[in-house]
Amino acid sequence: MHKNMTYLLGGIAVGAAGGLFGGGGGMVAVPILRAAGRGVRAAHATAIAVILPVSLAGGLIYLLRGLVPLSVLLPVSLGVASGGVFGAKFLAKLPVRALSLLFALLMFAAGVRMLF
């Protein structure tokens, strides 16, 4: 029961972050899943899988409000999809330590970028 509550509350946090910041919910999901006892690869893979409904829900709202330029939507979507395939295949081959380091560097870089 405790893990389910952690997952539910974590899901709320991920959904809120995804709705507010776009795909940034994954950066919230991975640490929550790790704290709940998921392995590094499982946490990253699960974070990617749960971002789909968040992205669809938020994206639809933004699209209906006219905030998404359609001229950008298709080329970016194609790039994201192909990058997602590459990343998912690469996840299985990357050593866990390297994966954790890359994720930490990405989080750090994103934080620094937000400051400036």
DSSP file (Angstrom, degrees, kcal/mol; ACC not computed):
  #  RESIDUE AA STRUCTURE BP1 BP2  ACC     N-H-->O    O-->H-N    N-H-->O    O-->H-N    TCO  KAPPA ALPHA  PHI   PSI    X-CA   Y-CA   Z-CA
    1    1 A M     >        0   0    0      0, 0.0     4,-2.2     0, 0.0     5,-0.2   0.000 360.0 360.0 360.0 -40.7    0.0    0.0    0.0
    2    2 A H  H  >  +     0   0    0      1,-0.2     4,-2.2     2,-0.2     5,-0.1   0.910 360.0  48.0 -59.8 -43.7    2.8    2.4    0.9
    3    3 A K  H  > S+     0   0    0      1,-0.2     4,-2.9     2,-0.2    -1,-0.2   0.902 109.7  52.7 -65.4 -39.9    4.4    2.0   -2.6
    4    4 A N  H  > S+     0   0    0      1,-0.2     4,-2.6     2,-0.2    -1,-0.2   0.898 109.9  48.4 -62.8 -38.6    1.1    2.5   -4.3
    5    5 A M  H  X S+     0   0    0     -4,-2.2     4,-2.9     2,-0.2     5,-0.3   0.897 111.3  50.6 -67.1 -39.8    0.6    5.8   -2.4
    6    6 A T  H  X S+     0   0    0     -4,-2.2     4,-2.7     1,-0.2    -2,-0.2   0.924 112.3  47.1 -61.6 -44.4    4.1    6.9   -3.3
    7    7 A Y  H  X S+     0   0    0     -4,-2.9     4,-2.6     2,-0.2    -2,-0.2   0.909 113.3  48.5 -64.3 -41.7    3.4    6.1   -6.9
    8    8 A L  H  X S+     0   0    0     -4,-2.6     4,-1.9     2,-0.2    -2,-0.2   0.949 116.1  41.5 -64.5 -49.6    0.1    8.0   -6.8
    9    9 A L  H  X S+     0   0    0     -4,-2.9     4,-2.1     1,-0.2    -2,-0.2   0.894 115.9  50.9 -66.1 -38.9    1.5   11.1   -5.1
   10   10 A G  H  X S+     0   0    0     -4,-2.7     4,-2.7    -5,-0.3    -1,-0.2   0.898 107.5  53.8 -63.2 -39.6    4.6   10.9   -7.4
   11   11 A G  H  X S+     0   0    0     -4,-2.6     4,-2.8     2,-0.2    -2,-0.2   0.879 106.8  51.6 -61.5 -39.1    2.3   10.6  -10.4
   12   12 A I  H  X S+     0   0    0     -4,-1.9     4,-2.5     2,-0.2    -1,-0.2   0.925 111.5  47.2 -63.0 -43.8    0.5   13.8   -9.3
   13   13 A A  H  X S+     0   0    0     -4,-2.1     4,-2.5     2,-0.2    -2,-0.2   0.912 113.7  47.7 -64.0 -42.4    3.8   15.6   -9.0
   14   14 A V  H  X S+     0   0    0     -4,-2.7     4,-2.9     2,-0.2     5,-0.2   0.921 112.4  49.1 -64.8 -44.4    4.9   14.3  -12.4
   15   15 A G  H  X S+     0   0    0     -4,-2.8     4,-2.6     2,-0.2    -2,-0.2   0.911 112.3  48.0 -61.8 -43.0    1.7   15.3  -14.0
   16   16 A A  H  X S+     0   0    0     -4,-2.5     4,-2.2     2,-0.2     5,-0.2   0.924 114.1  46.3 -64.2 -44.2    1.8   18.8  -12.5
   17   17 A A  H  X S+     0   0    0     -4,-2.5     4,-3.3     2,-0.2     7,-0.3   0.910 113.6  49.1 -64.8 -41.6    5.4   19.2  -13.6
   18   18 A G  H  X S+     0   0    0     -4,-2.9     4,-1.6     1,-0.2     6,-0.2   0.903 112.7  47.5 -64.1 -40.8    4.6   17.9  -17.1
   19   19 A G  H  < S+     0   0    0     -4,-2.6    -1,-0.2    -5,-0.2    -2,-0.2   0.866 120.2  38.2 -67.6 -36.1    1.6   20.2  -17.4
   20   20 A L  H  < S+     0   0    0     -4,-2.2    -2,-0.2    -5,-0.2    -3,-0.2   0.902 132.2  21.8 -79.2 -43.6    3.6   23.2  -16.2
   21   21 A F  H  < S-     0   0    0     -4,-3.3     2,-0.4     1,-0.4     3,-0.2   0.379  98.1-124.3-111.9   2.7    6.9   22.7  -17.8
   22   22 A G  S >< S-     0   0    0     -4,-1.6     3,-0.8    -5,-0.3    -1,-0.4  -0.754  85.9  -0.9  87.7-135.5    6.2   20.3  -20.8
   23   23 A G  T >  S+     0   0    0     -2,-0.4     3,-1.6     1,-0.2     4,-0.3   0.387 102.7 104.4 -72.2   4.9    8.2   17.1  -20.8
   24   24 A G  T >>  +     0   0    0     -7,-0.3     3,-1.0     1,-0.3     4,-0.6   0.559  53.8  88.5 -65.6  -7.0   10.1   18.1  -17.6
   25   25 A G  H X> S+     0   0    0     -3,-0.8     4,-2.7     1,-0.2     3,-0.8   0.795  76.3  66.3 -61.6 -27.2    7.9   15.6  -15.7
   26   26 A G  H <> S+     0   0    0     -3,-1.6     4,-2.2     1,-0.3    -1,-0.2   0.839  94.2  57.2 -63.0 -32.7   10.5   12.9  -16.4
   27   27 A M  H <4 S+     0   0    0     -3,-1.0    -1,-0.3    -4,-0.3    -2,-0.2   0.740 112.7  41.7 -70.9 -21.1   13.1   14.8  -14.3
   28   28 A V  H <X S+     0   0    0     -3,-0.8     4,-1.5    -4,-0.6    -2,-0.2   0.828 112.4  54.7 -87.0 -38.8   10.6   14.5  -11.4
   29   29 A A  H  X S+     0   0    0     -4,-2.7     4,-3.0     1,-0.2     5,-0.3   0.898 100.9  57.0 -64.8 -43.5    9.6   10.9  -12.2
   30   30 A V  H  X S+     0   0    0     -4,-2.2     4,-2.5     1,-0.2     5,-0.2   0.940 109.0  43.5 -60.4 -51.1   13.0    9.3  -12.2
   31   31 A P  H  > S+     0   0    0      0, 0.0     4,-2.4     0, 0.0    -1,-0.2   0.883 115.2  50.7 -62.6 -35.0   14.0   10.4   -8.6
   32   32 A I  H  X S+     0   0    0     -4,-1.5     4,-1.5     2,-0.2    -2,-0.2   0.937 112.3  46.0 -65.8 -45.4   10.5    9.5   -7.3
   33   33 A L  H  <>S+     0   0    0     -4,-3.0     5,-2.5     1,-0.2    -1,-0.2   0.881 112.5  50.7 -65.3 -37.8   10.7    6.0   -8.9
   34   34 A R  H ><5S+     0   0    0     -4,-2.5     3,-1.6    -5,-0.3    -1,-0.2   0.917 109.1  51.1 -64.3 -42.7   14.3    5.6   -7.6
   35   35 A A  H 3<5S+     0   0    0     -4,-2.4    -1,-0.2     1,-0.3    -2,-0.2   0.796 105.6  57.2 -64.4 -27.8   13.1    6.5   -4.1
   36   36 A A  T 3<5S-     0   0    0     -4,-1.5    -1,-0.3    -5,-0.1    -2,-0.2   0.424 128.6 -97.4 -84.3   1.8   10.3    4.0   -4.4
   37   37 A G  T < 5S+     0   0    0     -3,-1.6    -3,-0.2     1,-0.3     2,-0.2   0.523  73.6 144.2 100.6   5.8   12.9    1.3   -5.1
   38   38 A R      < -     0   0    0     -5,-2.5    -1,-0.3    -6,-0.1    -2,-0.0  -0.494  52.3-110.4 -75.1 148.3   13.0    1.0   -8.9
   39   39 A G     >  -     0   0    0     -2,-0.2     4,-2.8     1,-0.1     5,-0.2  -0.236  32.5-101.9 -69.9 167.5   16.3    0.2  -10.5
   40   40 A V  H  > S+     0   0    0      2,-0.2     4,-2.2     1,-0.2     5,-0.2   0.946 121.1  41.2 -59.7 -52.9   18.0    2.9  -12.6
   41   41 A R  H  > S+     0   0    0      1,-0.2     4,-2.8     2,-0.2     5,-0.2   0.917 116.4  49.7 -63.8 -42.6   17.0    1.5  -16.0
   42   42 A A  H  > S+     0   0    0      1,-0.2     4,-2.7     2,-0.2     5,-0.2   0.885 110.0  51.7 -64.2 -38.0   13.5    0.7  -14.8
   43   43 A A  H  X S+     0   0    0     -4,-2.8     4,-2.3     2,-0.2    -1,-0.2   0.924 113.0  43.9 -65.0 -44.0   13.0    4.2  -13.4
   44   44 A H  H  X S+     0   0    0     -4,-2.2     4,-2.0    -5,-0.2    -2,-0.2   0.927 116.0  47.0 -66.8 -44.5   14.1    5.8  -16.6
   45   45 A A  H  X S+     0   0    0     -4,-2.8     4,-2.1     1,-0.2    -2,-0.2   0.911 114.2  47.2 -64.5 -42.3   12.0    3.5  -18.8
   46   46 A T  H  X S+     0   0    0     -4,-2.7     4,-2.6    -5,-0.2     5,-0.2   0.898 109.1  54.8 -66.3 -40.2    9.0    3.9  -16.6
   47   47 A A  H  X S+     0   0    0     -4,-2.3     4,-1.2    -5,-0.2    -1,-0.2   0.912 109.1  47.8 -59.4 -42.7    9.4    7.7  -16.5
   48   48 A I  H  X S+     0   0    0     -4,-2.0     4,-0.7     1,-0.2     3,-0.3   0.918 112.1  49.8 -64.2 -42.9    9.4    7.8  -20.3
   49   49 A A  H >< S+     0   0    0     -4,-2.1     3,-0.7     1,-0.2    -2,-0.2   0.887 111.3  47.5 -65.2 -39.1    6.3    5.5  -20.5
   50   50 A V  H 3X S+     0   0    0     -4,-2.6     4,-1.0     1,-0.2    -1,-0.2   0.688  99.7  68.0 -78.9 -15.5    4.3    7.6  -18.0
   51   51 A I  H 3X S+     0   0    0     -4,-1.2     4,-3.2    -3,-0.3     5,-0.3   0.768  84.7  74.9 -71.9 -23.9    5.1   10.9  -19.7
   52   52 A L  H <X S+     0   0    0     -3,-0.7     4,-2.6    -4,-0.7     5,-0.2   0.950  98.8  40.1 -56.1 -55.0    3.0    9.8  -22.8
   53   53 A P  H  > S+     0   0    0      0, 0.0     4,-2.5     0, 0.0     5,-0.2   0.881 116.5  51.8 -64.9 -33.4   -0.4   10.4  -21.2
   54   54 A V  H  X S+     0   0    0     -4,-1.0     4,-2.7     2,-0.2     5,-0.3   0.940 112.3  45.7 -63.8 -46.3    0.9   13.6  -19.5
   55   55 A S  H  X S+     0   0    0     -4,-3.2     4,-2.7     1,-0.2     5,-0.2   0.900 113.4  49.3 -64.3 -41.6    2.2   14.9  -22.8
   56   56 A L  H  X S+     0   0    0     -4,-2.6     4,-2.2    -5,-0.3    -1,-0.2   0.934 114.2  44.7 -64.1 -45.6   -1.0   14.0  -24.6
   57   57 A A  H  X S+     0   0    0     -4,-2.5     4,-1.8    -5,-0.2    -2,-0.2   0.961 119.9  39.6 -64.7 -51.6   -3.2   15.7  -22.1
   58   58 A G  H  X S+     0   0    0     -4,-2.7     4,-2.5    -5,-0.2     5,-0.2   0.910 115.6  52.4 -64.4 -42.6   -1.2   18.8  -21.8
   59   59 A G  H  X S+     0   0    0     -4,-2.7     4,-2.7    -5,-0.3    -1,-0.2   0.886 107.5  51.7 -62.4 -40.0   -0.4   19.0  -25.5
   60   60 A L  H  X S+     0   0    0     -4,-2.2     4,-2.7    -5,-0.2    -1,-0.2   0.922 110.4  48.4 -63.4 -43.9   -4.1   18.7  -26.4
   61   61 A I  H  X S+     0   0    0     -4,-1.8     4,-1.5     2,-0.2    -2,-0.2   0.938 114.5  45.4 -61.6 -46.7   -5.0   21.6  -24.0
   62   62 A Y  H  <>S+     0   0    0     -4,-2.5     5,-2.5     2,-0.2     6,-0.5   0.885 113.0  51.2 -64.8 -38.2   -2.2   23.8  -25.4
   63   63 A L  H ><5S+     0   0    0     -4,-2.7     3,-1.5     1,-0.2     5,-0.2   0.930 109.6  49.3 -64.0 -46.3   -3.2   22.9  -29.0
   64   64 A L  H 3<5S+     0   0    0     -4,-2.7    -1,-0.2     1,-0.3    -2,-0.2   0.787 108.4  54.6 -64.9 -27.3   -6.8   23.7  -28.4
   65   65 A R  T 3<5S-     0   0    0     -4,-1.5    -1,-0.3    -5,-0.2    -2,-0.2   0.458 116.3-115.6 -84.8  -0.9   -5.8   27.1  -26.9
   66   66 A G  T < 5S+     0   0    0     -3,-1.5    -3,-0.2    -4,-0.2    -2,-0.1   0.701  80.6 123.7  77.9  19.3   -3.8   27.9  -30.1
   67   67 A L      < +     0   0    0     -5,-2.5    -4,-0.2    -6,-0.2    -5,-0.1   0.518  54.0  77.4 -90.3  -5.1   -0.5   27.9  -28.3
   68   68 A V  S    S-     0   0    0     -6,-0.5     2,-0.5    -5,-0.2    -1,-0.1  -0.911  77.8-137.9-109.1 113.1    1.2   25.3  -30.5
   69   69 A P    >>  -     0   0    0      0, 0.0     3,-1.8     0, 0.0     4,-1.5  -0.573  10.0-149.4 -69.4 118.6    2.3   26.5  -33.9
   70   70 A L  H 3> S+     0   0    0     -2,-0.5     4,-1.0     1,-0.3    -7,-0.0   0.779  93.7  65.0 -62.1 -27.5    1.3   23.7  -36.3
   71   71 A S  H 34 S+     0   0    0      1,-0.2    -1,-0.3     2,-0.2    -3,-0.0   0.722 110.1  38.8 -67.4 -19.3    4.2   24.5  -38.6
   72   72 A V  H <> S+     0   0    0     -3,-1.8     4,-2.1     2,-0.1     5,-0.3   0.737 101.8  73.9 -97.2 -30.0    6.5   23.4  -35.8
   73   73 A L  H  X S+     0   0    0     -4,-1.5     4,-2.5     1,-0.2     5,-0.2   0.903  96.2  44.7 -56.0 -52.3    4.4   20.5  -34.5
   74   74 A L  H  X S+     0   0    0     -4,-1.0     4,-2.4     2,-0.2     5,-0.2   0.950 115.6  43.1 -65.1 -52.1    5.1   17.9  -37.3
   75   75 A P  H  > S+     0   0    0      0, 0.0     4,-2.0     0, 0.0    -1,-0.2   0.907 117.9  46.1 -64.0 -37.6    8.9   18.4  -37.7
   76   76 A V  H  X S+     0   0    0     -4,-2.1     4,-2.9     2,-0.2     5,-0.2   0.914 111.5  52.5 -68.2 -40.4    9.5   18.5  -34.0
   77   77 A S  H  X S+     0   0    0     -4,-2.5     4,-2.5    -5,-0.3    -1,-0.2   0.902 109.3  49.5 -61.1 -41.3    7.2   15.5  -33.4
   78   78 A L  H  X S+     0   0    0     -4,-2.4     4,-2.3     2,-0.2     5,-0.2   0.910 112.8  47.3 -63.8 -41.7    9.1   13.5  -36.0
   79   79 A G  H  X S+     0   0    0     -4,-2.0     4,-2.5    -5,-0.2    -2,-0.2   0.911 112.4  48.9 -65.3 -42.4   12.4   14.4  -34.4
   80   80 A V  H  X S+     0   0    0     -4,-2.9     4,-2.4     2,-0.2    -2,-0.2   0.916 111.7  49.7 -63.7 -43.2   11.2   13.5  -30.9
   81   81 A A  H  X S+     0   0    0     -4,-2.5     4,-1.9     2,-0.2    -2,-0.2   0.930 114.0  43.7 -63.1 -46.1    9.9   10.2  -32.1
   82   82 A S  H  X S+     0   0    0     -4,-2.3     4,-2.1     1,-0.2    -1,-0.2   0.893 114.4  50.3 -69.0 -37.4   13.1    9.2  -33.8
   83   83 A G  H  X S+     0   0    0     -4,-2.5     4,-2.9    -5,-0.2    -1,-0.2   0.872 108.1  54.4 -64.5 -35.9   15.2   10.4  -30.9
   84   84 A G  H  X S+     0   0    0     -4,-2.4     4,-2.4     2,-0.2    -2,-0.2   0.889 107.5  49.2 -64.5 -40.0   12.9    8.4  -28.5
   85   85 A V  H  X S+     0   0    0     -4,-1.9     4,-2.0     2,-0.2     5,-0.2   0.942 113.6  46.6 -63.6 -47.4   13.6    5.2  -30.5
   86   86 A F  H  X S+     0   0    0     -4,-2.1     4,-2.4     1,-0.2    -2,-0.2   0.942 114.0  47.9 -59.5 -48.7   17.3    5.9  -30.4
   87   87 A G  H  X S+     0   0    0     -4,-2.9     4,-2.1     1,-0.2    -1,-0.2   0.886 109.8  51.9 -62.2 -40.6   17.3    6.7  -26.7
   88   88 A A  H  X S+     0   0    0     -4,-2.4     4,-0.8     1,-0.2    -1,-0.2   0.890 113.1  44.9 -64.7 -39.1   15.3    3.6  -25.8
   89   89 A K  H  X S+     0   0    0     -4,-2.0     4,-0.5     1,-0.2     3,-0.3   0.872 113.7  50.2 -70.4 -36.1   17.7    1.4  -27.7
   90   90 A F  H >X S+     0   0    0     -4,-2.4     4,-1.6     1,-0.2     3,-0.9   0.822  98.5  67.8 -71.4 -31.9   20.7    3.1  -26.1
   91   91 A L  H 3< S+     0   0    0     -4,-2.1    -1,-0.2     1,-0.3     3,-0.2   0.881  97.8  52.0 -56.1 -41.2   19.3    2.8  -22.6
   92   92 A A  H 3< S+     0   0    0     -4,-0.8    -1,-0.3    -3,-0.3    -2,-0.2   0.749 114.5  42.8 -69.2 -23.3   19.7   -1.0  -22.6
   93   93 A K  H << S+     0   0    0     -3,-0.9    -1,-0.2    -4,-0.5    -2,-0.2   0.661  91.8  94.4 -97.4 -18.7   23.4   -0.7  -23.7
   94   94 A L  S  < S-     0   0    0     -4,-1.6     5,-0.0    -3,-0.2    -4,-0.0  -0.574  82.5-112.1 -79.5 131.9   24.5    2.2  -21.5
   95   95 A P     >  -     0   0    0      0, 0.0     4,-2.5     0, 0.0     3,-0.2  -0.335  25.7-120.0 -60.5 145.4   26.2    1.2  -18.2
   96   96 A V  H  > S+     0   0    0      1,-0.2     4,-2.6     2,-0.2     5,-0.2   0.881 112.9  53.0 -56.1 -42.3   24.0    2.1  -15.2
   97   97 A R  H  > S+     0   0    0      1,-0.2     4,-2.3     2,-0.2    -1,-0.2   0.915 110.6  46.9 -61.6 -43.4   26.7    4.4  -13.7
   98   98 A A  H  > S+     0   0    0      2,-0.2     4,-2.9     1,-0.2    -1,-0.2   0.893 111.1  52.5 -65.9 -39.8   27.0    6.3  -17.0
   99   99 A L  H  X S+     0   0    0     -4,-2.5     4,-2.3     2,-0.2    -2,-0.2   0.929 110.9  46.6 -61.3 -46.1   23.2    6.6  -17.3
  100  100 A S  H  X S+     0   0    0     -4,-2.6     4,-2.4     2,-0.2    -2,-0.2   0.903 113.6  48.8 -63.2 -41.6   23.1    8.1  -13.7
  101  101 A L  H  X S+     0   0    0     -4,-2.3     4,-2.6    -5,-0.2    -2,-0.2   0.930 111.5  48.6 -65.2 -45.7   25.9   10.5  -14.5
  102  102 A L  H  X S+     0   0    0     -4,-2.9     4,-2.4     1,-0.2    -2,-0.2   0.902 112.4  49.1 -60.9 -41.2   24.4   11.7  -17.8
  103  103 A F  H  X S+     0   0    0     -4,-2.3     4,-2.6    -5,-0.2    -1,-0.2   0.918 111.5  48.8 -65.5 -43.0   21.0   12.2  -16.1
  104  104 A A  H  X S+     0   0    0     -4,-2.4     4,-2.5     2,-0.2    -2,-0.2   0.913 112.0  48.9 -63.1 -42.6   22.6   14.2  -13.2
  105  105 A L  H  X S+     0   0    0     -4,-2.6     4,-2.9     2,-0.2    -2,-0.2   0.897 111.1  50.3 -63.6 -40.3   24.5   16.3  -15.7
  106  106 A L  H  X S+     0   0    0     -4,-2.4     4,-2.6     2,-0.2    -2,-0.2   0.920 111.5  47.8 -63.7 -44.1   21.4   17.0  -17.7
  107  107 A M  H  X S+     0   0    0     -4,-2.6     4,-2.2     2,-0.2    -2,-0.2   0.913 113.9  47.8 -62.9 -41.8   19.5   18.0  -14.5
  108  108 A F  H  X S+     0   0    0     -4,-2.5     4,-2.6     2,-0.2     5,-0.2   0.941 112.5  48.0 -63.9 -47.8   22.3   20.3  -13.5
  109  109 A A  H  X S+     0   0    0     -4,-2.9     4,-2.6     1,-0.2    -2,-0.2   0.899 111.4  50.7 -61.3 -41.0   22.6   21.9  -16.9
  110  110 A A  H  X S+     0   0    0     -4,-2.6     4,-1.9     2,-0.2    -1,-0.2   0.908 110.9  49.4 -63.6 -41.0   18.8   22.4  -17.1
  111  111 A G  H  X S+     0   0    0     -4,-2.2     4,-1.0     2,-0.2    -2,-0.2   0.919 112.4  46.4 -63.9 -44.1   18.9   24.0  -13.6
  112  112 A V  H >X S+     0   0    0     -4,-2.6     4,-1.0     1,-0.2     3,-0.6   0.906 110.8  53.6 -64.1 -41.4   21.8   26.3  -14.6
  113  113 A R  H 3< S+     0   0    0     -4,-2.6     3,-0.5     1,-0.2    -1,-0.2   0.865 104.4  55.3 -61.9 -36.6   20.1   27.2  -17.9
  114  114 A M  H 3< S+     0   0    0     -4,-1.9    -1,-0.2     1,-0.2    -2,-0.2   0.781 104.0  55.8 -68.2 -26.1   16.9   28.2  -16.0
  115  115 A L  H <<        0   0    0     -4,-1.0    -1,-0.2    -3,-0.6    -2,-0.2   0.778 360.0 360.0 -75.8 -26.3   18.9   30.6  -13.9
  116  116 A F     <        0   0    0     -4,-1.0    -2,-0.2    -3,-0.5    -1,-0.2   0.399 360.0 360.0-120.0 360.0   20.3   32.6  -16.9
